[in-house]
Amino acid sequence: MRRLIALLYLLSPLTLFAWQKPDYQLQVTADPQHKSFAVKGTLTFESSPAFADSVAITISKAKGPVNIQLKGAVGSMDTSLNASGDVVYRWRFKHSLQSGTRLTFSYAYDRGDAPAFQYYMDSSFCMAGGYGASWYPQLLSPAADGTDDPTRGTGTIRVTVPVGMMPVMASSKVSNNNSTYEFQYTQPDIFSLYIGRYSRSEYQSKIPFYVYSLNNTSNHDDICRKAAAVLDYLTTKFGPLDIPNFSVIEFPDVVSENTGIGGASILGGVVMPASALRDFNYALFGHEIGHQWWGNKVLSNGSAGADMMSEAMAQYGSLQVVMQFDSANALKYRTTGYPGYISNQSGIGYLKNVAAGNDEPLTRMTGGNGHIIGDSKGFLAWELLSNVVGKDKFHKALQRIGEKYGKDGISWNEFLQEISSAHGSNLQWFYQQWFERTGAPKWESNWHQQEHTLHLTINQKDSLYQLPLEVLITYSDGTTALQQVSLQHSQDMFMLPVNKTVTAVKVDPYFKVLHWDEMLTPMATAQAKVIRVVNLRIQQKPAEAAALAKSYLAEGIPDDQYGVAFSLYFHLGRISSASGKPAEAIGYYCQALQCVSRPAELLAYTYYRIAQLAATINDNAQFEWACKNAVLADEANNKFDGMEEKVGLIRK
């Protein structure tokens, strides 16, 4: 740590003031061709008791010196790095500040093109996500648990770009003068900026919808119409939003490939890879639009439960959207993943991670597990809780949270208390078994019929859960009946009325409770090797991921019924492709195709990726072969991946 002494100017302290959000007067001059992203301006706010003794600001590492000064108090400044690699500048004041003391930071630096989470720059595109990296100075507000959270601000941001390029910032009022664009934020926000050769189209809904496109191949009206319907539907569940417009912002598929970002949400908009704008995916758009409330409108105070209140809640919203607009695929979403979406964001995804040795309590997820576990176990826990509480009561609680905590954020305990209050009784039993410990229920059942009574015994294994369950009874004539039971003990016995001969009994037939299902368990156990490789890729450790995959393949995969070898070769191909080794990547993909067990959800994309790579090395014969087989494999898989259109685009 370096200790710097800053010369600061003491202004006359003001009388006691209420806390005011930071105000930014910020100028960005971006030149992607020359890898420059220059930032300068001021940040002003009036201190509160939380900033009486010190104040901290984060800025991403710049490619040159950072000039930062503070007027309003006297003290010393030191620097450190946070977990994201951003630099934390912390001023410790010589004397405690009175509330309402006006503090002004001035700053100037060039962020450059160094990559970070949600920050990317190449010669034709720039993505600067405020939730991923502090491309602009972000004031840190101390939370009750001792952690620091970025603070939303208002102000004016002026962005100058080269001729032919357009900057885009959602949920703001914009004007431009030649190559300089001015964005005005009157609602506090975390700022995100996207720069490319955009064209804008507009769709009229309850609020204006804009699509910022990098090409003209997308069906903008269809995307906007369906996105507007999703936004309207989630508004009925989560409450109103205060946004002037809504933007759908495209970014290149190659950026998605290089960063691993399949979509993002910012207040008043979503950011999607080009491929996502060709075929509307309800799960993907439902998740990202769900973030309008969870992670944008409502921020967490503190680290406890933060990912449950953002990532998992957005995924819960995604499931509600699928149940409303594509109910035929809701069960598949819960069990093995929604078609065209990330398959591991489902029950099987969580079980695979547990089998791979990766599990954490939902209240204390760390690193990538906020997505890995939050988007597999977390959203299913919220879905179960909503059924326990009752959907109407649960959604009223969420609406109240938005109204009450949308300005200053909410702690995990406050979030849970609001739901308990809506329910009208203590839900600590649910919170303890689902949020505070790892794992998922596991049970065995047996039954026999005695005249008009079905005797059903359910034995819980490992941890004990209190569970509401459905039981599907199938009769000899093919008809079915659905009954309800409640587990309370390690062994529960039920006597259920029946009126015909019973031929089959299935506990939790629609997977409304995340559990070790007899069909999913062997698949999850087998795929544990693949998950370990995937998680290393998510952690941006490609060399370690490749080495692990190769070691598993060298050991051999006996009795490979679930496409483990295929999946390992597939991910080796992804790693080689991202490393700029197209021939090597094609080799791995071709080895995958030689495997006996080939997962349907990966097969079409394997051919498609070969086609993409063959095009880069001008191998026309391999390109045509791969295109043809990508379409055939997709047709055999109910056209879940829309390969006919994707192949048509890369043929152009």
N, C-alpha and C positions, 0 to 999 in steps of 0.2 A: 504493500500500500504506500502510495506517495502522499505526503502531507504538503499542501500548498497554503500559503497565506494570501488571502484575497483582500484587496483594498476595496472596501465597500463604503458607500456613502449613507450616512444616517439621515433619514428624513424625520420630520416631526411626527411622532406617533399619533394616530388618530384615536378618537374615542371609540368605545366598544362597537363593533360592527358584526352583523351576521355573516356567516361564511358565504363567500361568493365564488362561483366557479372561475377557473382561469380564463383569461382572455388572450387570444393569440393575434398578433399582427405578423404574418409569416410570408416570406417570399421564397419560392422554389424556382431555381433555374436548372432545368434538366436537359441534358444532351446525351441520350443513350449511345449515339454513335461514338462519342468520345468518353464514355463511361463516367460521366460527370453528373452529380446530383447535389447542387449547391443549395444550402439552406441558410437563411439568415432572418432575423427579426427580433421581436420582443414577446415576452410572456409576462403578464401582469395579474396579480391577485392580491386580495387582502387577507391577512393571516387570521387564523382561528387558533383556539387553544392547542390544537394538535400540532401546530407549527410554531409554538412559542419558543422552543429551544433549538430546533433544527429544521431544515427543509432539505429534501432530496429530489433530484431530477435525473432521469435516465436519458442517455443518447447513445445510439448505436455507434460502434467504432467507425471513425471516419478514416479516409485514406490520407488525410493530412492533419495539421494541427486544428484543434478546436478552440475558438475564442469565445469564452463565456464569462459574463460579469453579472453581478447582482447589485442593485441599488435598493437601499431601504433599511439596511442593518449592518452591523459590524460583527465579523466573526472569522473563522478559519474554515477552509474547505479541504476535504480529502476525497479520494476517488477509490473505487473498487469495482469489481465485475460482478454482475448478478448471474443467475443460472442460465439466462439466455445469451450471455456473452456481451450484453450491453454495459456501457460504463455508467456507474452511479456516481454523480457529483453530489456530495452532502456538505451543506454549510452548517456549522455549529456556532450559534450566536454567542457573542460575548455577554450579552444581557438578554434576559427573557423578553420577548416581544409582547406588547399589548395586542389584544385582539383588534383587528381592523387596520393594523400596520400595512401600508401599501408596499409591496415588494415587486420589483421589475427586473426580470432577467433579460439581458441582450445576448445574442449568440450568432455565430457565423462559422460554417464548416462545410466541407464537401463530403457527403456520405459515400460517394463512389459506387462501385458495383459489387462489393463484397457480399456474397449471398448470406441470407439468414432466413429463418422461418417467416414466410409471407413477405420476404423481400427478394426481388429478382430483377436483374437488368441484363438485357442483351442489346444488340444494335438497333432493334426495331420495337422493343417493348420494355416497359418498366412496371413492376408491381411493388407498391410500398404499403403493406398492410399495417395499420396502427396497432392491431392486437398481437402481431407476431414479433415486431421489432420496432424500437423507438427511433424511427427515421426522423422524427421531430422531437424536441425536448418534451418529455412527459413528466408532469409533476406527480410524485408518489404520495398517496394519502395513507397514513398508518391505520391499520385495522385493529380490532380489539384483540386479535390473537397474536399481535406483534409483527405480522407480515405487512408488506406495503403493496398497495394496489394503484394502478394508473388512474389518473383523474380525468374525467371528461371536461372539455372546455368549449368555449364559443370563440368567435372572432372572424377574421378575414384572412383568406389564404390566396395569394396570387401565384400563379404558376406560369412560367414562360417556357415554351417548348419550341423545337425546330419547326419550320414550315412543313405543313402536311401532317403533323401529329396533333393529337387532341388529348388533353388531360381530362379525367373524369373523377368526380367526387360525388357520392350519393348524398341525398337528404340535405341539399343545400340550394341556395339561390345562386345562379351562375350568370355571368356576363363575360364578354370577351372583347378585346381590342387587338386585332391581328393575332399574334402568336402568344399573347398574354391573356390568361383567363383568371377571373376573380370569383372565388367561392365564398359566400357569406353563410355562416352558421349562427343561427339565433337559438337553436336548441343544443344543449351540451352534448358533445360526441367525442369518440375516439376517432381520429382522422385517418382515412385510408385514401390513397391516391393511385390511379392507374393511368398509364400513358401509352398510347399506341396510335395507329392510323385508323381511328374510329370514324364510323358514320352512325348517325342516330336516327332511329325511327320511333314513332310515338303511337301509343294505343290508349284510347280513352276508357277509363273505368271510373270507379268512385273517386279515385285520384289518378293523375296522369301516370302512365306506365311508359318507361323508355327502355329501348334496347340499344346498347352500344355495341356495335358489331365490327369485327375486323374483316369480315367477308360478307357476301350477299347470299350465302347458301342456306341460311337458317330460315325457318318459317316463323317470322317474328310475330305475326298476328296470333298464330296458334300458341306460341310460347307465352305471350302476354296474356291471352285469354285464360289459359289454364293456370298461370301463375296468379292472376288476379282472383280466380275462383278459390285457389288454395289460401291466399291471403285473407279473403273475405271469410272463408270457413274457419280458419284459425282465430280470427278476430272474435267469432262467436264463442270460442272456447277460452281464449286467453285475455280478451278485453281489447279496447281501442288502442291504436298507435297514433302518436302525434308526429306525422311525417308529411312533408309537402308533396312528395312524389315517390315513386318506386322505380329503381333502375335495375335492369338485368345487364350485367357487364361481362363481356366475353374476354377470355384470355387464351393464348395459344395452347394447343394440346401438348406441344413440346415442353412448355413450362410446367404443365401438370405432370408430365412424365418425369421431368428433372427434379421437381420439388416434392412430388408425392401428394400434392393438393388436388383433390377432386372437386372442390367447390368451397366457397367461403361466404360468410354473411357479414354485412355491414349495416348499420342503421339506415333503413331506407333503400336497401338493395341487396342483391346477391351477385356473386362473382362466379362465373361458370366457365369451364373449358369449352372450346368450340364444339367438341363432340356432344356435349350435354345439351346444346341448343338445337341439335338436329332431331332429337326424339325426346319428347318430354317424359321425364321419369318422376313419378309421384313421390317416391321415397326420397330421392335426392332433393328435389325442390321443397318437399315438405320439411325436410331436416333444415335446410338453409334458411327457408322462410321462418321456420320455428325459432331460429336464433334471433329474429327481430325482437322477440320478447326476452328470450333466455340467453343472455350474454350481450345484448345490446340495450334494450330498454331497462332490464333489471340486471344489475351487476352484483356480484357476490362481495360481501365484506369479510375478508379473511380467506384462508386456504381450505378450512374444513368444509367439505361438501361442495366446493366451488364447481367441480366438474359435473356433479349431479344436478346443480342448479342451472347449468349452461348446456353442456354437451348432451347429457342424458335426457334433459327436459326437451331439447330440440329434437332428439330422436323419438321421444314420446310423441311430440307433435307430428313427426313424420308418420308414425304408426297410425295416428288418428286420421291423417289425410288418406293413407292407403285404405283404411277401413271404410272411409266415406266414398272415395272415388274409384277404388279398384279392390273391392272387398274380396274378390275371388283369389287374390294373392296375399291376403292378410296372414293366413296360416303359414304360408311359405316364408313370409317375411319373419315371423316369429321363430320359425324352426331353422331353416337353412338359408334364408336370405331372400330379399326381394329381387326379381329378375332385373338384370342390368345395373344393379346397385352392388355395394360391397358385400360379398356373401358372408364374410365373418362378422358383420354387424347384425347378429342374430343369435339365437340360443346356441346353435352349434359352434359359433365363433367363441363364445365364452367357454364352453365345455372343452374346446380344443386348447385354449389357453391354460385352463386348470390342468389338463393332462400334460401340458408342456411345462408345468411348474410355475406359471405366471398367474398370480392372483393376489388381490389386495382388497381390503374392505372398501366399500363404495364411498365412505366418508373420507378416506385417506388415500385416494389414488395419486400416484406420482408419475412424473414423466409422461410417456406416451400412453399410459394406462387410462388417462382421462378419456381418450378416444377408444382404445382397445377394449377396456372393460366397461366404460360408461356407455358405449354404443352397442354393447352386447348384453351384459347383465343389467346395467343401470336402467335402460328404458323399459325393460320387461318388469323390473321391480316397480317402477312408476305405474305401469299399466295395471299390475296386480293391485297396487295400493288404490288406484282410482276405482277399481271394481269393489274393493273392500269398503271404501268411503262412500261410493256411489258417484257416478260420473257427474251428475249435476252439482253435487256438493263440492266435489274435487275441483271442478272448473271454476266454480264461484270463488273458491279459496285462491286459485291462481289469478283470477281477475282482481281480487282484493290485494294480492301481493303486488301486482302491477301498479295499481292505483296508489298504494301506500308506500311502496319502496322504490318506485321507478326513478325517483330523484336522487336518493342518497345510498341506494344499495341495501342488501339484506344479508344477515348472517344465516348460517345453516340452522342454528337453533330456532331463530325467528321463523324461518321457512317451515320447519316441521311443526312449530306451534300453531301457525296459521292453518295448516291442514288439520291438525287435531281439533282446533276450535270449530272448524267447519263441520267436522265429523260429529262433534258433540261428546266425544269420549276419548280416553287416553289411548294413544296408538303406540306407546312405547314398546309393546311386545312385537309389533311389526318392524319398527325402526331397528330394534336390537337384532332381530334375526336376519333382516335383509341388508341393513346398512352398516352395522357395526362388526360383522364377522364375514369371513370368506366362505366360499362354497355355495352349493345349491342342494335342494332336497333330492333324496334318493329313496325309493321305496320299492317294495315287492308286494304283489297282490295275488290272492287266490279266491276262488268262489265256488259255490255249489248251489244248486237250486233244490228247494224242498217245497213242492207243490206251488203255491202262489207267493213264495218268499225266496228272494235271492240273498244268500248269506255271503257277504263280502268281507274279507279280512285284508287290511293294509298294514304292513310292517315298515316303519321308517328305519332306514339304515344311517349310520353315522350321526350327524346332528339332528336334533329334534326341531320340527317346525309346526306352527299352528297354521293350517292351510284350509281354505275353502276350495273344494274340488268338484268337478263335474264327472259323472260316470255315464258312459254311453253303453246302453244295453241293446244288443242285437238279437232279434227273435228268429225263429226257424223260418218264418214266412218272409224274411227280409226287411221287415219294419224295425224301427229303432225307437228308443225312448231315452231321454236325457234326465238324469236325476242328480241331486246335489247332496254332497256329504261334507263333513268338516273333520279334519285331522286335529287331534289334540295330544295324542300320546305316542309312545313308541309302537304300540299296537292298538289299532282301532277296529272294532267289528261292527258291521252294519247289517240290518235286516231291511231289505228294500222290497216293496211290493212289485210283483210282476203278474201278468195275466196270460202269458204264453210260454212256450218252451224257449229257453234262452240258449243261444249258441255261442255268444261271445260277449265279453265285458272288457271295456277299455277305460282306464282311469285317466282323466285329463286328456281327452281325445283331441282337443284343439290347441293343446300346448299353451293354455292360458297361465300356467305356472311354470317358470323355468325349472327344469329338473333333468336328472340323468335318465332320459328316455331310452328304452331298450333298443330302439332303432338308431339313435344318435350316438350312443356310448361307444360302440366299436369304431365308428367313423372318427369320432373325436380322438380316441386313443391312438389310432393309426396316424392321424394327421398332426400329431404333436410335433413330430420332427419338422414338418413344413412350417408350423407356427413359429418355432424357434428361429428359423431362417427369416421369415417375414418380419418378425419383431426386430431383428437386427437391422433389416432394411429400413424399417420405420425410424429406428434410432440413428439413421444416417451412418451406418457401419457396414458399407458394402463389402469390404475385403473380408471382414469376419463372417458375414453372411455367406459369401461364396465359399470360404474355407469350410464352414460347417456343412453346407449342402454337399460339397464334394466328399467330405468324410462319411456322411450318411450313405451316399451312393457307393462309395468304396466298400463299405460294410455289407452292402446288399440289402434289399427290401424283400424279405421272404413273404410269400402269400399276400402279395400286394393287391388287395381287392379295392382299395380306395384311391388309387392314382397317386400314391405318395412319390414314387420315382418320377412320374410325369411332372408333378408339381414342382419337385426340386429342380429338374432340368428347366422348367418354365421360368423359375425365379433366377436361375443362373443366366438365362437369356436376358431377362430384364436388367440384371446387374451389368452384363457386358454391353448391352445396348446403351445404358445410361453412361457408361464409361467411354463411349465412342468407338466401340469395337464391333461393327456390324457383322463381319464374317464370323467372328467367334460366337456372337449372339445367335446367328442363323444356325450354326452348328449345334448349339444347345437345344434350340427349338426343334430341330430335326431329330435329335436324340429323344426328345420327349415324345414325338410322334411315333417312334418305334416301340414305345412301351405298350404292353398288353392292356393295362387298365388306363383309360384316358377319360378324365373328368369332363362331362359335357359342358360345364360352365367355363372351362378353360380352352376347349378344343378350337372353337371358331376363332378366338382371339390369338391362339398360337399361329394359325395360318395367316391371320391378318397382320400380325407383327412381322412374320417372315416377308409378307408382301411389302410392308413399309420399308423394311431394311433392304430388300432386293431392289427396290426403286432407287435407293441412295447409291447403290453400287452398279446400277445400270444392268442388272441381270434380268432381262425381259422374260426369258423362259421361266425362271423361278417365280418371277412376279405374277405371271398369268396363272401358273399352277397354284400358287398360294391364294390368289384372289378367288379362283373357282372353288377351291376346297373350303375357304372361309364361309362362302355363301352356302355351300352344301351342308357343312357342319351346323351352321346357324339354323337352317331349315329343319334339320333333324332335332333341334333343341327348341322348337316352337318359335323360332325367330326372336328369341329373347334379346339378342345383341344387335339387331338391326344391321346385319352385315351387308346386305344388299346395297343399302344407301352408303355405308361407310366405304365399301369397295368402289362404288361409283365415284365417290369424291376423290379417292387417291388415284383413280384412273385419269382424272382430268389433268 
